[in-house]
Amino acid sequence: MLESVNSKVDVVMKKRTPKLAVLLLLLCLGLAVTTKIGINCFQVFPSVSSKISGLKQSNFVASADVYIQHTYRGDLVVDLGVGNPDQPDWSVNIWNEGGGEEGNLDLAIDISEATRHLPPSESNRWFLRVYDAKSGNLGQIAEFTITYEGETYASACVPVRIFDLQACFSYIPGVPLELALSRRMSIRDFPDTEDYTVPEVSWELLSRVLWAGYGYSSWGRTVPNICGNYPLTIYVCNKTAAYRYDPETQSLETWKVGDYRFHGIQWQHRAPVELFIAWDMNKCSDIRLGWEEAGCIVQNIYLQANALGLGTVCTSGYDEEAVHEALGLPTNEIVLYNMPLGHPEPSSFYNFTIVDPPGSSELPQVRQSSVFLEYALMETRSSPVWSEIPLTRQEISQILWSAYGRSYLKDMRPSFWSFQYQHRTVPSAHGQYPLTIWMADSTGVYVYNDYSHRILLEIEGDKRAEIAEAAGASWIASAPTMLMVAWNTSKMEDPERQDYAYTEVGCVVQNVHLESVAWGLVADWTNIADEDAMKVVLGLVEHTDIRPLTVVTVGHPSTYQYKVRWNGTTYMISISTNSTVTNLSDDKEINFDVTGPSGTIGFCNVTLPKEMPYEAFTVSIDGTPVDYTLNENATHNSLYFTYNNMDGRTVNVIPEFASSLLLFIIFLLVTVVTILVKNTYLKKAHARAFFNYLFKRNIEKSGRFLLMRTQRATNRVKLTVKPNVEHSETATTYARALRL
């Protein structure tokens, strides 16, 4: 387990300039339209200067409500914004009073002038950033909502702990993966209004839950292909009909008209939507694999429902024959589980307070990554190929915690059993949690203590080859880290209920796959072929109540592959490296972090398809250009460069426009605008005022992309155009630059 340092890698590519004839045509055809749009947008959206307008007012076109619990609110610096917090599309400081003001912070902020970024969506993600400028005080973000056009959008990303001298975030929409895992819990109570039909679950919310459960992703499905051919089906029942979910088309096929939600349901919990997970025996004959894959589905539905403000719980014990007959299912299908889905009863709704994330002397404190739940679901995959790089202690801490750890949120609902209870990252039938996680790497075999978040050395030395042999899977022998999941039958009320154990194993496998995405790792799994041989390796021969079931492998990919959006098109890039790659983004630039052992030499080989529009590259570390080696073949370019693994290193790889052509385009644009101004819109005396006005508005609308292109060009000609300055300054700078 290696201590590591982080570096920042930014890949920025020059966009290939279209042919001049096409550019001239587009320019001439589009300028008048662009001019009109710019003026209209200015009239509707004046320059943004939101301000604090008092406590909990509601007479705004759009408002944000923020409630922060803290000992001294005077210690806090609070910003509200849209987009990437490091390079926001819009942001404003809403609190920075300083001093020692005591008490909580309860604000209503007028954001009416930022309606271009509303309503909140995946492309307009709002963030609340809270920085605690002093140490020694406690606090948390307790509430963050946005109200627009009568609709209130509440953050599911609460509560969030405020740490001394650190920035913390809450978002609308979206939940970072680790917070989603911490928020996972069972909701059993739903309003019984009109026979459990109100409030309804919208089709949009239902679609997102079903996609998370078993939908298609970038690499196949949102769950590992445990059975080999995805033999499970989700049936959806509401008050009007029963439907069959089709993952391939992301649609519902009407299966049977009528309300069949509660046929066969006995003590199980009732909700506006009832989900039934069925296993097709003709596609997979091993029911154990069916249970495990069902566990992956169950876990995803839990996480997504929670993130969307819905509730669910996984149940069995219903009248299986009655359910089968009511739904009219084929004879080769067996219903494994029922999951009610709906908006929780108010008394049962999520109510958390935060505590310190788990950490110990062996395992660093669990950290929140920058990866959101839905991104992890989209990018999850199984891979049996990894590099020899061992996992860091932080990575091991994250993986073990995600597999079977305890939430860093306390349940504050006034329930006789759950009050101040810290839920687990996975569900367990009747809360029994009969599994034990063992971990093996090159140093030895450890057992994970989920209560204290520690690993205890049980066997010294590298046992991975023996584990692989006992599992009957020689291909896992080189995995940097292995998790052996064992079932302790003595912890279960009914040891014969193997379905409970294998389903819980599936939840563990799913969480490890998701957390691996968040930390730039790859995961895979295999069931154990010889349980007795595995018990010998783990020193469990005398423990007759323990059954090793599954091995989950985790490692760094030998080659990182990413799908990036560039000029509106998706491309595949790959990164070969001896470092760990995380947090890749493709917002106008391609950026990623690298982590490697301190004091060593790291390298990256970034491979880009030639069809991706770029012309040249710049590689820099901490803002200083560095040399790289460019290799190419018929279809791809590869950039190879090295760096020292030191704290705080930042690497940028930048593709840009050809400066001579861009200057010609700028000159041509000035000429066309000047002619239009003089001959069509304004008298000569007002040309300069219109010129400044026009570019000010167009930058505000079409904006950062055009500005970034000119920023790169002006940098080469030593002009200072800043992408994030106020609009008035930007327009003036543009006018000054364009008069060359």
N, C-alpha and C positions, 0 to 999 in steps of 0.2 A: 504494500500500500504506500503510495508515493505522495509526498507533499508537492503541491504544484503551484504555479503562478499563472496568472491570466494575461493574455495579450489580446489586442483587438486587431482584427483583420478587416479592412474595407476594400472591396473590389468595385471599382468604379470604371465603367467602360464608356468610351466615346461613341456616341451614336452615329451610325453611318448616315451621311447626308444624302437625301434623295437627288436624283438627277435634276439638273438645273431647269430643264424644260417643264418637268412636272411641278417643281417648286414654284416657278413663275405662274403657271396656270392656277395652282391652288391659291397662291397669294392674291392674284388678281380677282379670282372668283370669291374668295372668302373674306376679303378685307372689309367690305361694306357691311356684311352680316356681323362680323366680329365687332365692328364699331357700334352697331345698334345694340347688340347684346351687352356690351360693356356699359353703355349708358343706362340701359334698363336695369342692369344689376346694381349700378350705383344708386339708382333711385330707391330700389327695394332694400339694399343692404349697405347702409353707410359704414364708414370705418368703425371698427370695433373698439369700444372702450368701456367694457362692463365695469360695474362698480358695486360695492356693498351698499345695499339699499335698506338695511334694517333687518329685523328679526321676523322671519316667517310671514312676510307679506305675500299676497297672492294676486295682485292686480297687474302682473307683468304678462306680456305676450309669451315670454318663456322665462323660466326661472330654475335655479338650482338650489336645493336645500341641503345643507350640510350640518351634521351634528357630530362633534368630536368630543369625546370624554377625555379630559386631561387635567392633571393637577394644577398646572400653570399654563394657561393658554397664551400667555405672553412669550413663552418659549418657542411658539410655533410659527412657521412660515408656510402658508397654504396657497397653492396654485391650482387653478381650474383650466382645463384645456381639452383640445381635440387632436387625435392622432398620436404619433410617436412622442412620448414625453421629452425625448432628447431633441427632436426637431418638430415641434407641434405645428399643425396647420393654423391653429389659433390658441392663444392662452392668455390668461390674465392672473395677476396676483390678487387674491381676495382677503388675505390676512397677513400682516407683518408689523404688528404693533410694538413688539419688543417689550422689555421691562418684565416685571414680575406679576402681571395680572393673573389672579387666581380664577379657577372655575372653568367650566366647559365652554365650548365654542358652538354657538347655535346661530347659523346665518341663512338668510335668503338672498340670493344673488340674482340680479337682473341680467339675463343673457339674451334679451330680446334682439340685440344687434348681431347676434351670432346664429340667427335662424337658418343661414345657409348650411349649417352643420347639423341641422335637426330634421327629423327626429333621430335619436341615437341609433346607430346601426353598425354592422361589422365594418363598413367603410367609413363611418363617422363615429369612431369609438371615443367616448369622453373619458377623461381621467381626472382624478383628484389626487394631487401630490401634497403630502404633508411632511415637512422636515422639522425635526425637533432640534433646535439650535443649542440646547443645553442638556446636561446630563442630570440624572438623579430623580427624574419624574416619570410617572406612568401615564399611559393613555392608549386610546384606540379610536379608529374611525368607526363610529357606530351606525351612521345613516348617511346615505348619499342618494338623492333622487333628482330627476329632471322632469319638469312639467312643461308640456308644449301642446297647444291646441286642445286643452282639456284632458290630455292623456298624461299620466304619471309613469315615468320609467324609473324603476328602483334598481339600485345596484344589488346584485347577489354577492358581490365581492365585499361583504362585511360579516363580522367585524374584522378589522385589520389592525394588528398590533403596531404601535408607534414606538420605535426603538430610539434610544438616545443617539444624537448626532448622525442619524440616518434618514433617508427619504423612504416613505412607504406610499402605497398607491391603492386606490379603489377605482373600479372601472364600470362603465355602462355602455354597451352590454359586455358580457364575457366574464369568465372566472378563471384566474390562473389555476393550473392543474393542481398544485399542492393544496390550494385553498379548497378546490372542489373535493379533493380526497378527504380533507378535514371536515367538510360540511356534510359528508355522506352520512345519512341516518335513515331509519325506517319511519315512515309516516303512515299511521293506521286509521286516522279519523278524518272523515270528509263530510261536508255539510249534507244533511239528508233532505235538502230542499227538493220538492217535487220528485220524490223517489230517486234521489241521488243523480239528478240531471243538471242542477244549477249550483254553481256557475259551470258552464260548459268548458271543456278543453278545446281550444281553437284548433282548426286543421293545421295551421302553421306550427303550433307548439307540438302537436301530435306527430307531424312529419319529422320534426327535428329529433324527437325522442326515438322514433322508429329508426331513423338513419343512424343515430348513435348506437342503437342496439345491434343492428345487423346490416347496415347499409354498406355501399361501396365507398372505398377510400382511394387514395393515390396509389396504393400498392396492393389492392385487392378488396378486402373487407375491413371493417372497423374492429374485428376480432381475429385472433389467430385461427388458422384453418386446422383445428385440432382433429376433426373427423376425416379430413381429406377432401370432402366434397360438399360442405355446408348443408347438412341434412335437416336443419331445424327450420321451423316456420313460426312466424308470429301471427296469431289471429287477434283481431281487434274488434271488440264489441262495444257499441254504444246504444243509445235508446232506439235507434232506427234500424240497425242491421249489424250483422257480423261480416267482417272483411278479412281478406287474406293479404298480408303485406308482401309486395313484390320489390325486393331490394334493387333488382336490375333497372327497373323503370322508376324507382322511388314513387310507387303508387299503391293504392288500395284497390283490390278486386272485390266487388260485392260477392260475398260467399253465401249469405242467407239473410233474407229480409226479416226483420223483427228484432225485438229486444231479448237477447239471450245472455245478458251480462251475469245474471245471478242463478242460472240453472246449474244445479250441483253445488253451488256455493252454500256452505253451512256457517261456520263461525267466521269464515274469512271476511275481510273488510270490503265494503262496498263503495264504489266511486263512479263518476260519470263515464269513465272508460275502464274496461277490464281487458287486460292483455293475457293471452294464453300462449305459452311457448310449447310447441309440439315437436316431437322427434320422429323422423321417418326411418323405420327399421329397415326398409329396403335399400336405403342409401348408406346406412351405417349399422352394422350388426352389434357393435360393442357399445352397450349402454353406458359404460364408464366414460367413454369419450364423449357421448352425448351429454352427460351430466356436466363434464368439464366445459364443453363449448357453451352450454346453457349458462354456466356460471359467468363466462365472459360477457354474454348478452345481459344477464342480470346486473352485473357491475356497471356496465355502460348506461343502462337505463336509470339506475340509481343516480349516477353522477350527472347525467344530462337533465333529468327531471328536477333535481335539486338546483342546478344552475339556472333553470328556467322558472323557478318559483313554484314548481309542482311538487307533489309528494307521491311516494310509492313504497311498497313493501313486497318482498317475495314470499309467497305462501304455497303450501301444499296441503294434503289432507282432506281435500274436497272430494266429492263423489265423482270419481274419474269416469265411470260409466255414464252418469247423467250428463256430464259436460260433453263427453264424446258424442252421445246420442243427440243432445240439443244442437250442437254445432254441425252435426252430420259429417264428421270427419272420416276420411278413408280408414279402412281397417289396419293399414300398415303404419298409422300414425298414433302416437301416444302423447297425451298432454303431460308435460313434466311439471310446469309451474304456472301459477296465476299471479299477476301483478296488477292490483288496482292502481289507477292513475287519475289524479285530479288536483284541484286547488285545496290545500289542507284546511281543515277546520281552524278558525282563528286561534283557539286555545292550543292547537297542536302545531302551529306554524313555527318555523325556525326562529329560535331565539338563543343566540350564542354570546358568550363573552370569551375573550382570548386569553391564553396563558402562554408562557414561553414555549416555543417549539422544542421538541425533544432533542437532547444532546447529552453526551457523556464524555468521559476521558478517552474512550476508544473510538467513539463516533461523533464527529462534529455536529453541531446543531443543524437541524433540518432547515433548509433555505427554500424560499419561493423563487422558482424560475420565472423567466419572462414568457413562457409558453402557455397559451390558453388551452382550455379543455378541448374545444372543437378542433384546434390545430393538431393536438396530440392524437385525437381520434382519426383525423384525416391522414396523418402520416405514420400511424402505427404499422409495423410489419415484423415478421419473423425472419431472421437471417442466421444461417449457420456459419457465416464467414466473418472473422474478426481479426484484428491485428494482435500482436503480442504485447501491446502496451497494457500494463496492469491498471486496474481501476484505482483512483485516488480514494483516500478515506472519506472525502465529502461525497463522492459518487456512491461508494458502498453504503454510506449513511442514508442517502436518498433512496436507494433501491430497497434496502431492508425495511425502511419505514413505510414506503409505499406498499410493500408486500403484505405487512401484517402489523403496522405500527398503530399508535394511538393518536387521535386527533389533538391538535393544539387549540381546539375550541371546547369550551364547557357548555353543555346543554342547560340553559337557564329556564326551561319550561317548568311550571310548577307541577311536576308529576311525582308520584310517590317513589318511583324507581329511577327516573332519569335525571332528576335535579342535580346539576353540577357534574353530570356524568360526562366523561370524555369517550366519545364513540371511537370505533376502530375504522381503519381505512377500507375494510371489507365487511360485508354482513356475515352473520353466522346464525344458523337455525337455533332459535331459543337462546341466543346469546351465549352459546357454550364455548365457542372458539377452541376446538379440539386440535388445532394444527400447531406444529412446531417447525420453525425455519432453521435449518443448518446452512452454514456458508463455508465454502472451500475455495482457497486460492493457493498460490505457490508457497505460502508460509505455513498453512495448516488448515485444520477443520475447526470451525467455531459454531457455537449455538447462539441464536439471537434471543435476547431477553426483551420482549416487546414492552414490558412495563417500565423498565429503566432505560430502554434504548441503548443496550450494551451488547457487545459480543464477547463471549467467554471462550478462551482457547480450550478445546477438548483433546485434539490430537495434533501434535507438532509434526511438520513436514508436509511435503506435497503429495496429496492423495488423489489428485484429479484423475490420473490414469486408472486407478483402481475403481473410482466412482464410475467412470465411463464404462468399464468392463461390467460392473454389476448392473448398470442401467441397460446394458446391451446396446450401447450407442457409442462406438469408438470415436465418432466424429466430434464429440463434446470434450475429448481429453485435453484439447489445447485451449479451451475457453478460459479467459482470465479469471472469471468469477463464476461459481456455481451455487445455486440455492437448492438444497434438498428439502422438499416439503414432506413432512411425516405426519401421520394421523395417529393421535393418541386416543384409542377407543375408550379408555377409562374416563375420559372427560365428557362422554356423551351419555345422555339418559337412555338412549336406545342404540347400542353399538351395531345393530343390524342395519341401521339407516346409512348405508354406504352413499346413497345419493346426496345426503347432506355434506359428507366429507368431500366427495369429488366435485360437487358444485362450488364449495368454498375454495378448493384448489383452483378451479377455473377463475374465480375472482382474483386470487393471488396472481395467477399467470397474466391476467389482463392488466392489472395495476403495474406490474413490472414492465410490460410492454409499453404502457403509456409513459411511465416515468423515464424509461430509456429514451423515448423521443425527446423529452424535455431536456435531457442532459447529453444529447448527441451520442447515445449508445445504441447498440442493437441487442435484441433479446431473442431467445428461442427456447424450446422446451422439448422434453421427451418423458414419457412414462417409464417407470422402472421395471425392467423385465424380471429381475430376480431380487425380490424383497429381502430374502434371507442373506444373500451375498452383500447387499447394501448395508444390512444391519451389522454384519461383520466389519465392514469398512468403517462404519460410524461408531463401533463399540457398543452396539445396542442389543447384543445377542440375548442377554438376560431380561430384556424388557419385552415381554410377550404382548404387552398392550400397545406397542408402537409399530406402525406399519409405514415404511417409506413408500411414497406413492409417485412422486414426480421430481424431475430435475429441471430447473430453469437456468439457462445460461445467459450471461451478460458480458459484453465486451465492447471495445471500440471498433467501429467498422474499419476494414482495411482500406476502403475507399468510401468517402462520404458522397452521397448523391442527393441533389436537391432539384426540385422544380422551381424555377423562378419566372416571374412575370417581367417581361422587358418589352417596352413599346406596345403593350397590349397583347403580346403573344407569350405562350409558355414554352420555356426551353429547359433542357436538362443539363446541369453542370455537375462536374465531379471534382473532388478535392482529395488528393492522396497526400498523406502527411504522417509524421511521427508524433503529432500533437493531437489533442482532443479539440474538435470543432463544435461550437455551440452558437446559438442565437444568430443564425443566418437570416438576413433580411435583404430585400431587393427593392427598396423604395428609392428609385432613381440611381442608387448605387447598390453594389452587392457587398454587404458587410457581414463579418462573422468574427467570433472570438476564438482564440486558440489557447489551450492550456497544456503545459508541459512541465517536466521536472525542472526545478530551479537550477540555473547554472549550466544547462545543457544547450546544445544547438538544435533549434527546431527548423523544419523545412516544410514547405507547402508546394504542391504542384497542382495549380488550378487549371482545369481543362474546360474550354468553352467551345460550343459549336460555331463554325464559321457563318452559319446562316443567321446567327444572332447579330443584330445591327450594331457594330462598333468598328472603330478604325485603329485606335492606338491605345496604349496603356500607360499608366503611371503607378508605380509601386512605392509607397512611402511607409516609414515606421516612425511613429510619434511626429508626423508631419514632415519628416525628412525623407526625400526621395532616396531609394536604394536601387541597386542593380538587380536585374532579373534575367533569366535565360528564356528566350522564346523559342519553342519548338512547334512545328506544325506538320500536319499531313493534309490529305485532300479534304477532310471534313472538319478538323478541329485545330484550335490553337491551345498550347499549354504554356503556362507561365510558372517557372520554377524559381524560388527564392528562399533564402535562409534568414534566420534571426536568432538572437540570443533570448532564451527564456528568462526574462527579468520582469519584475513587478511593473505593471502599468504600461506595457508595450502596446502600441497601436499601429497596425499595418493597414495601408490603403492601397488598393489596386484600382486605378481609374482609367476607363476608356473615354475619349473625348472626340469633339468635332475637329476637322481640319480648320485652322484659324483663318487662312486666307479666303476660303470659300465662305465662311461665316461672316467675315467682314464685308464681303461683296453682297451677301444677302442683307446685312444691316443697311448698307448704303442703298440698295435697291428699295428696301422697305421705306426708308426715309424719303426717297424720291417719290414713290407712289403716294405716300401719305401727304406729302407737301402739295402735290398736284391736286389731289382730291380736296384738300383743305382750301386751296386758293380758288379752285374753279367751281366747287359744289356747295361747300358748307358755310364758309366764313369769308369775310373780307380780309384783305391782306393785313390790315392793322391788328386783327385778332388771331392771326395764324399761330403765333407762338403760344398763346393761352390755350387754344384748342389742342395744339400738339401735346402740351403737358397734360391736359385733361384726358385726352384720348388714351395715352399710354398709362396714365395712372389707373384708369378704370379697367383697361384690358389686362393689366398685370394683376389687378385685384381678382379678376374673374378667371383668366386662363392660366395663370399665374406662376406657380413655383416652377413648373417645368420650363416655361419660356425663360423665366428668370434664371434658372440654373444653367440653361444653355448659354445665356449671355454672360453669366458669372464666369463660366469657364473660359469663354473667349476673352472677356475683358481682363481676366487675370493674366492671360498671355500678353496682352498689350498694356498691362500695368494700370488698368482701370479698376476702381474699387466699387464693385456692385455687390452689396450684401444681400443674401436671400431672405433674411429674417428681419430687416429693418421696417420701420413704419411705411405705409403706402406712399405718403407724401414725399418722403425722402427718396424712396425707390423711383418714383416718377421723375423727380428732378435729376437723379443720377442717370436714369435712362436717357432723358433728353440731352444731358451733357455728353453722354457717350455716343449717342447717335448723331451728334453734330460733327463727328470727325470728318 
